Amino acid sequence: MLHVQSYARSPSNSLESHMRLITYRADGREHLAVLLDADKTVLDLAAAAPGRPEFGSMLALIESGADGLARAADIVAERPAQAIRDASDVRWCAPLPRPPRVRDCALFTEHLSAALREMARRQAAAAEDPAAALDELLASGRFTLDPLFAQRVLYYQVDPLSITGPEEVIEPPDGATELDYELELAAVIGRGGRDIAPEDAAGYIFGYTICNDWSARDLQLRLMRTGVGAGESKDFSTTLGPCLVTADEFADPYALTMRARVEGEQVSFGSTASMTHTFAEAVAQFSRIGRGVVAGEVIVSGTVASGTGFDAGRRLSPGDTVELEIDGIGVLRNRVGVAREVNP
């Protein structure tokens, strides 16, 4: 298994930045900031260094490379008073509100096998003999995980315009009532590249954040029977946050505990140690596709085993608070909204 290296100017010239970065909204615009004092304080980088283009947004900082991170580290060391704000006084946004590309991958595969079986069970539940119908569906092979999932990193594209942030109310899409969370880890690419060698791929990762890949289960089950895909049952919201943590903060990103709570009750528990594929494998593979990987691109892990209400048999209700927590990053919190009535 390949482990993540520090994001670097070049493979031989590493820079350890050790930063927890957020985007927050104030005065009608978004601000890039560094979390300090156990996440109780934010240091606004643009306020500390007005006119510096690399501090105009999270994407600008990522694209500025190691030089931008070095300048940010210098500002953190100085801690200018005019740039300091209380973290509870600002509205946190997705750390990377408009990523250039998002790929949701099957780095975890155990969850997929369980989800397929649950889909078959639900489909069989309407039959006169559900047990016999379930046996028939499972025997068909349509609900068995394809071996290709173990051989390659399979993925689908996420709409980057659907990105949401911490504390937002997540509304189900039209025609759906069963909203569900998905507990996932996301890596953000720090610099673009093509034909990246597997042994170098980890060095292209800028940092990590939490992803809640929301699903409208009732709509998803109907749409997936067509064989076309999940479509609008997935595209309505993908939540990132609460912060983006630089890769050098993690001694081993494949040893992180992952938890999900609904209304304060833990309903999902897993670990990044159960990944079938690493982010480095994904980076190397994607670098061979089209224009390769780009700075600011988000690669999402897919769901850890038991990482959904669907897996745990827990159905969300309007008003429920969902908290996803991953070691070293924090807690991503959202509330479930009320489904809109749709005229037939």
HELIX and SHEET records of a PDB file:
HELIX    1   1 LEU A   45  ALA A   48  1                                   4    
HELIX    2   2 PRO A   53  PHE A   55  5                                   3    
HELIX    3   3 MET A   58  GLU A   78  1                                  21    
HELIX    4   4 ALA A   81  ALA A   83  5                                   3    
HELIX    5   5 ALA A   87  ASP A   89  5                                   3    
HELIX    6   6 GLU A  110  ALA A  124  1                                  15    
HELIX    7   7 PRO A  130  ALA A  139  1                                  10    
HELIX    8   8 LEU A  148  GLN A  151  1                                   4    
HELIX    9   9 PRO A  160  SER A  162  5                                   3    
HELIX   10  10 ALA A  201  TYR A  204  5                                   4    
HELIX   11  11 ARG A  217  MET A  224  1                                   8    
HELIX   12  12 GLY A  231  SER A  233  5                                   3    
HELIX   13  13 ALA A  247  GLU A  249  5                                   3    
HELIX   14  14 THR A  272  SER A  274  5                                   3    
HELIX   15  15 PHE A  279  PHE A  286  1                                   8    
HELIX   16  16 GLY A  309  ALA A  312  1                                   4    
SHEET    1   A 2 ALA A   8  SER A  10  0                                        
SHEET    2   A 2 ASN A  13  SER A  14 -1                                        
SHEET    1   B 5 ILE A  84  ASP A  86  0                                        
SHEET    2   B 5 THR A  41  ASP A  44 -1                                        
SHEET    3   B 5 ARG A  29  LEU A  36 -1                                        
SHEET    4   B 5 ARG A  20  ALA A  26 -1                                        
SHEET    5   B 5 ARG A  91  TRP A  92 -1                                        
SHEET    1   C 6 ILE A  84  ASP A  86  0                                        
SHEET    2   C 6 THR A  41  ASP A  44 -1                                        
SHEET    3   C 6 ARG A  29  LEU A  36 -1                                        
SHEET    4   C 6 ARG A  20  ALA A  26 -1                                        
SHEET    5   C 6 THR A 238  THR A 246 -1                                        
SHEET    6   C 6 ILE A 163  THR A 164  1                                        
SHEET    1   D10 ILE A  84  ASP A  86  0                                        
SHEET    2   D10 THR A  41  ASP A  44 -1                                        
SHEET    3   D10 ARG A  29  LEU A  36 -1                                        
SHEET    4   D10 ARG A  20  ALA A  26 -1                                        
SHEET    5   D10 THR A 238  THR A 246 -1                                        
SHEET    6   D10 ILE A 205  ASN A 212 -1                                        
SHEET    7   D10 LEU A 183  ILE A 189 -1                                        
SHEET    8   D10 VAL A 298  VAL A 300 -1                                        
SHEET    9   D10 VAL A 102  CYS A 105  1                                        
SHEET   10   D10 TYR A 155  GLN A 157 -1                                        
SHEET    1   E 5 VAL A 169  ILE A 170  0                                        
SHEET    2   E 5 GLY A 330  VAL A 336  1                                        
SHEET    3   E 5 THR A 321  ILE A 326 -1                                        
SHEET    4   E 5 THR A 257  VAL A 262 -1                                        
SHEET    5   E 5 GLU A 265  SER A 271 -1                                        
SHEET    1   F 2 LEU A 179  ASP A 180  0                                        
SHEET    2   F 2 SER A 215  ALA A 216 -1                                        
END                                                                             
